[in-house]
Amino acid sequence: MQRSGANSRTFAVTASAAGLALLLAMAVALLWLAPQAVFAQTPQQEEGSSSKAKPTEPAPPEAGGPQSDVGPIAIPRRKEEPPPPPPPRRTPPEGLADYSLRVDVPVVNLDVLVLTKEGGFVPGLQKDHFRILEDGVAQKVTSFQQSEAPITAVLLVEFASNSYYFVYDALNASYQFASSLKPQDWVAVVAYDMKPRIMVDFTQNKGAVYAALGQLRIPGFSETNLFDALYDTLDRLDGIEGRKYVILVSTGVDTFSKLTLDRALAKVKATQNVTIFSISTGEALRRYYESRGGLGPITSLTYLQADNQMRHFAILTGGRWYKPIFEGELPGIFREIAAITRNQYSLSYKPTNSRQDGSYRKIKVELVAPDGSGPLKVLDEKGKQLKVQIIAREGYTARQIVE
């Protein structure tokens, strides 16, 4: 009995010691884990505590920004400065409306050629010798000068397989023009049949001009789209400043153009600072056939219309129209063109009709005596009165403002 009781006491002591050890181990574990649990819970506790916290002081108004439960977000606000005072308003004079009016009166530049009956240039004229009429109303000349300068020209050549004689005349006239060029001249060569082709762009190299003409050997098409080629050439010249010239060497016949004659003439009228000198080709062949019964009623009418077109292209721009029969006439024609283009009178005036309505205004230039007593008399060296012709564009198209 005693042995069993001792065992029971021993078991009780051992159990109590084991329990105490277990309690101590748990306490140590709690003490070791407690800091980690505290640090782990700190953000949550801080977050929870911050959500319930309130600022102890109201935020200053300079802080700015949107408000929240804990106060404003610290975005400094710029101090608003008072706007500057408006400029003093000018009061219009009594009786006038409160608005400003600006009138942009364009200046019309006009190149005038005064030639004798033989085609010679008449020098020495003064500003008072010219009178300009626009739609019958006299205009005041604001600037005047006699100029002699290099030319800027486009040689526009018809090159189509319509007739060997027409091609020969066109190339012969083109080479004659190239031989009359000076080193300071700017020239471009454009050939056309169904469409225009730039053989050489503007150059001062006469050799390049000859090389471009040397490429015109075998025509490819028989169509002669004169209206399209002339329109395209004038359109390209719009971007070039100063006075320009177009030397048009053609039969004047148009067979396949997309544009009509009216469109081509409207473009000629609307283009500023361009003078056309037109040279018709094939006159000798036409006269040969006419002497042997003619070209037929339709063909004859076609060439009459072609001559009329070539003449109008020149007259509308202040140029001249030539219809040579013989090859020997060409050097004299290009000498005359050179004298005309290099010697001219440049006049400017502000039209009394300041409306910019896109209308066409007719221009007439007259030579008058300085005292206004009558027409100006031009005398030669022997005192004989000369007949002179005045060459200037017939009018211009006023600029139109679209509102």
C-alpha positions in Angstrom: 0.0 0.0 0.0 2.8 2.4 1.0 4.6 1.6 -2.2 1.6 2.5 -4.3 1.0 5.7 -2.4 4.6 6.8 -2.9 4.3 6.2 -6.5 1.1 8.2 -6.7 2.8 11.1 -4.9 5.8 10.9 -7.1 3.5 10.9 -10.2 1.7 14.0 -8.8 4.9 15.9 -8.2 6.2 14.9 -11.6 2.9 16.0 -13.2 2.9 19.3 -11.4 6.6 19.9 -12.4 5.7 19.1 -16.0 2.8 21.5 -15.9 5.0 24.3 -14.4 7.6 23.7 -17.1 4.9 23.9 -19.8 3.6 27.1 -18.3 7.1 28.6 -18.3 7.6 27.5 -21.9 4.4 29.2 -22.9 5.3 32.3 -21.1 8.7 32.5 -22.8 7.0 31.9 -26.1 4.6 34.7 -25.5 7.3 37.0 -24.4 9.3 36.1 -27.6 6.4 36.5 -29.9 4.9 39.6 -28.3 7.3 42.2 -30.0 6.7 40.7 -33.4 2.9 40.8 -32.9 3.1 44.3 -31.8 5.1 45.5 -34.8 2.9 43.5 -37.1 -0.2 45.1 -35.7 1.3 48.6 -35.5 0.2 49.6 -39.1 -3.3 48.4 -38.5 -3.5 50.1 -35.2 -2.0 53.3 -36.6 -4.3 53.1 -39.6 -7.3 52.5 -37.3 -6.3 55.1 -34.9 -5.5 57.6 -37.8 -9.0 57.1 -39.3 -10.5 58.2 -36.0 -8.0 61.0 -35.3 -8.9 64.6 -35.9 -6.6 67.6 -36.3 -6.1 69.5 -33.2 -5.8 72.8 -35.1 -7.6 74.1 -38.1 -5.5 74.2 -41.3 -4.4 77.6 -42.5 -6.2 78.9 -45.6 -2.9 79.2 -47.5 -2.6 75.4 -47.5 -5.2 75.0 -50.2 -6.2 71.7 -51.8 -9.1 69.4 -51.2 -10.2 68.8 -47.6 -10.2 65.3 -46.0 -11.0 63.9 -42.5 -7.5 64.7 -41.3 -7.2 68.1 -42.9 -6.1 69.5 -46.2 -3.6 68.1 -48.5 -0.5 70.3 -48.3 -0.5 72.0 -51.7 0.5 75.6 -51.4 -1.9 78.0 -53.0 -0.6 80.9 -55.1 -1.6 84.2 -53.9 -4.0 85.7 -56.4 -2.8 89.1 -57.7 -5.4 91.5 -58.8 -5.6 91.8 -62.7 -4.1 94.8 -64.3 -6.5 97.6 -65.1 -7.8 97.7 -68.7 -6.3 100.3 -71.0 -8.3 103.4 -71.3 -10.8 103.3 -74.1 -10.5 105.9 -76.8 -13.7 107.7 -77.5 -14.3 108.4 -81.2 -14.9 112.0 -82.2 -18.4 113.2 -81.9 -20.6 112.1 -84.8 -18.5 109.2 -85.9 -19.3 105.5 -85.3 -17.1 103.4 -83.0 -15.2 101.3 -85.6 -12.1 101.3 -87.6 -12.0 101.0 -91.4 -9.0 99.7 -93.5 -9.1 99.9 -97.2 -6.4 97.9 -99.1 -6.1 99.5 -102.5 -4.0 97.3 -104.8 -1.3 98.7 -107.1 -1.5 97.9 -110.8 1.9 97.4 -112.5 1.9 98.0 -116.2 4.7 97.4 -118.7 4.3 99.6 -121.8 6.2 99.2 -125.1 6.4 102.1 -127.5 7.6 101.0 -130.9 7.9 102.5 -134.3 6.3 101.1 -137.4 9.4 99.1 -138.1 9.5 97.7 -134.6 12.2 99.9 -133.1 12.0 101.0 -129.4 11.2 104.7 -128.8 13.4 105.8 -125.9 13.4 109.1 -123.9 9.7 109.3 -122.9 8.8 110.7 -119.5 6.1 110.2 -117.0 4.0 113.1 -118.2 3.9 111.6 -121.7 1.7 108.7 -120.6 -2.0 108.8 -119.8 -3.7 105.6 -118.4 -7.4 105.0 -118.7 -9.1 102.3 -116.7 -12.6 101.6 -117.9 -12.5 105.1 -119.4 -11.4 106.8 -116.2 -8.1 108.6 -116.1 -5.6 107.2 -113.5 -2.7 108.9 -111.7 0.6 107.4 -112.4 2.5 106.9 -109.1 5.8 105.4 -110.3 7.6 105.4 -113.7 10.9 104.1 -115.0 12.5 102.9 -118.1 14.1 99.5 -117.5 16.6 97.4 -119.4 17.2 94.1 -117.6 17.7 90.4 -118.2 14.6 88.4 -119.1 12.9 85.4 -117.5 11.2 83.4 -120.2 9.6 80.1 -121.0 10.0 78.7 -124.5 6.7 76.7 -125.0 7.1 74.6 -128.1 4.6 72.4 -129.9 6.2 69.1 -130.8 3.7 66.7 -132.3 3.8 64.4 -135.3 1.3 66.4 -137.3 3.6 67.5 -140.1 7.3 67.5 -140.8 7.2 71.1 -141.9 5.5 72.3 -138.8 8.1 70.5 -136.6 10.9 72.0 -138.7 9.5 75.5 -138.3 9.0 75.0 -134.5 12.6 73.8 -134.0 14.1 76.4 -136.3 12.3 79.2 -134.4 13.3 77.7 -131.0 17.0 77.6 -132.0 16.8 81.2 -133.2 15.4 82.2 -129.8 18.1 80.3 -128.0 20.8 82.0 -130.0 19.5 85.5 -128.9 19.8 84.8 -125.2 22.3 86.6 -123.0 24.3 85.1 -120.1 22.1 86.8 -117.5 18.8 85.5 -118.9 16.8 82.8 -117.2 15.1 80.4 -119.6 13.0 77.2 -119.3 12.0 74.9 -122.2 8.6 73.2 -122.3 7.5 70.9 -125.1 3.9 69.7 -125.5 1.8 67.3 -127.5 -0.8 65.5 -125.4 0.7 67.0 -122.3 3.5 69.5 -121.4 6.9 68.2 -120.6 9.6 70.3 -118.9 12.7 69.7 -121.0 14.9 71.9 -118.9 14.0 74.1 -115.9 15.0 77.7 -115.5 18.7 78.0 -116.3 21.3 80.6 -117.4 23.2 77.9 -119.3 22.7 78.3 -123.0 24.2 74.9 -123.6 21.5 73.3 -121.4 18.9 75.0 -123.6 20.4 73.7 -126.8 20.7 70.2 -125.2 17.0 70.3 -124.3 16.0 71.3 -127.9 18.3 68.5 -129.1 16.1 66.0 -127.4 13.2 67.0 -129.7 13.9 64.7 -132.7 11.0 62.1 -133.1 7.5 63.2 -132.1 5.5 60.7 -130.3 1.8 61.8 -130.6 -0.2 63.8 -133.1 -2.4 65.5 -130.5 -1.7 69.2 -129.8 -3.2 70.2 -126.4 -2.4 73.9 -126.6 -4.9 75.0 -124.0 -3.8 72.5 -121.3 -0.1 73.3 -122.0 -0.5 77.1 -121.8 -2.7 76.9 -118.7 -0.1 74.7 -116.9 2.7 77.0 -117.9 1.0 80.1 -116.6 0.1 78.3 -113.4 3.7 77.4 -112.8 4.8 81.0 -113.5 2.5 82.3 -110.7 5.1 81.5 -108.1 7.9 83.5 -109.8 8.3 87.1 -109.0 8.9 89.9 -111.5 8.1 90.2 -115.2 7.9 86.9 -117.1 7.6 86.1 -120.8 6.2 83.1 -122.7 7.6 82.5 -126.2 4.8 80.4 -127.7 5.9 78.5 -130.9 2.9 76.6 -132.2 0.4 76.1 -135.0 -2.3 77.4 -132.6 -4.4 74.3 -133.2 -5.8 72.5 -130.2 -7.1 69.0 -130.7 -7.6 67.2 -127.4 -7.3 69.5 -124.4 -9.4 69.0 -121.3 -9.8 72.7 -120.9 -11.8 74.9 -123.2 -10.7 78.1 -125.0 -12.7 80.2 -122.5 -10.8 78.6 -119.6 -7.5 79.3 -121.3 -8.4 82.9 -122.0 -9.6 83.5 -118.5 -6.3 82.2 -117.2 -4.4 84.5 -119.5 -6.4 87.5 -118.3 -6.0 86.6 -114.7 -2.2 86.1 -114.8 -0.3 89.1 -113.7 3.2 90.2 -115.0 3.3 87.8 -117.9 3.7 88.8 -121.6 3.1 86.2 -124.4 4.8 86.4 -127.7 3.2 84.0 -130.1 4.8 82.7 -133.3 2.6 80.6 -135.6 4.3 77.9 -137.6 3.5 76.2 -141.0 2.4 79.4 -142.9 4.5 78.5 -145.9 2.9 75.0 -146.1 -0.5 76.5 -145.7 0.0 78.9 -148.5 1.4 76.2 -150.7 -1.7 74.1 -150.3 -4.0 77.0 -150.7 -2.5 77.9 -154.0 -3.3 74.4 -155.2 -6.9 74.3 -154.2 -6.8 74.9 -150.5 -6.7 72.6 -147.4 -10.5 72.0 -147.5 -13.2 74.0 -145.8 -12.9 72.4 -142.4 -9.1 72.5 -142.3 -8.9 76.1 -143.5 -11.4 77.2 -140.8 -9.4 75.3 -138.2 -6.2 77.3 -139.0 -8.1 80.6 -139.2 -9.3 79.8 -135.7 -5.8 78.9 -134.6 -4.4 82.2 -135.9 -7.1 84.1 -134.0 -6.2 82.2 -130.8 -2.5 82.9 -131.1 -3.2 86.6 -131.7 -5.5 86.9 -128.7 -3.0 85.2 -126.4 -0.4 87.9 -127.3 -2.7 91.0 -127.4 -4.3 90.2 -124.0 -0.9 90.3 -122.3 0.7 93.2 -124.2 2.8 91.0 -126.5 2.9 90.5 -130.2 1.9 87.9 -132.7 4.1 86.8 -135.6 3.3 84.6 -138.5 6.5 84.2 -140.5 6.4 82.7 -144.0 10.1 82.4 -144.7 12.9 81.1 -142.5 14.9 84.4 -143.0 12.2 86.3 -141.0 13.0 84.6 -137.7 16.3 86.4 -136.8 14.5 89.8 -137.2 11.5 88.6 -135.2 13.7 87.5 -132.2 15.8 90.7 -132.4 12.5 92.6 -132.1 11.4 90.4 -129.2 14.7 91.0 -127.5 14.4 94.8 -128.0 10.9 94.8 -126.6 11.6 92.6 -123.6 14.8 94.3 -122.6 13.6 97.9 -123.1 10.3 98.9 -121.7 8.5 101.5 -119.6 7.3 100.3 -116.2 4.3 102.3 -114.8 2.3 101.8 -111.6 -1.0 103.4 -110.4 -3.6 102.9 -107.7 -7.0 102.4 -109.4 -9.7 104.8 -108.5 -12.1 101.8 -108.5 -10.9 100.2 -105.2 -13.6 97.5 -105.2 -12.1 94.0 -105.1 -15.0 92.2 -106.8 -13.1 90.0 -109.3 -14.3 92.1 -112.3 -12.3 92.6 -115.4 -11.0 96.2 -115.9 -10.0 97.4 -119.4 -6.8 99.5 -119.7 -5.9 101.9 -122.4 -2.6 103.7 -122.6 -2.1 106.9 -124.6 0.8 109.2 -125.4 0.0 112.9 -124.7 1.8 116.2 -124.8 3.2 117.3 -121.4 0.8 120.2 -121.4 -2.2 118.0 -122.2 -2.9 119.9 -125.4 -3.2 116.8 -127.5 -1.4 113.6 -128.6 2.3 113.4 -128.4 4.2 113.8 -131.6 7.3 111.6 -132.0 9.9 112.9 -134.5 12.9 111.2 -136.0 16.3 112.7 -136.4 15.2 114.6 -139.5 12.2 116.0 -137.8 9.7 113.8 -139.5 6.8 112.6 -137.5 6.8 108.9 -136.8 3.8 106.6 -136.4 4.2 104.7 -133.2 2.3 101.8 -131.6 1.7 101.3 -127.9 1.8 97.8 -126.7 0.4 97.1 -123.2 -2.0 94.5 -121.7 -5.6 95.3 -122.5 -6.8 94.8 -118.9 -6.6 92.9 -115.7 -8.8 90.9 -113.3 -9.3 92.6 -110.0 -8.6 90.6 -106.9 -11.7 89.2 -105.3 -12.1 89.0 -101.5 -14.2 86.1 -100.3 -15.8 86.7 -96.9 
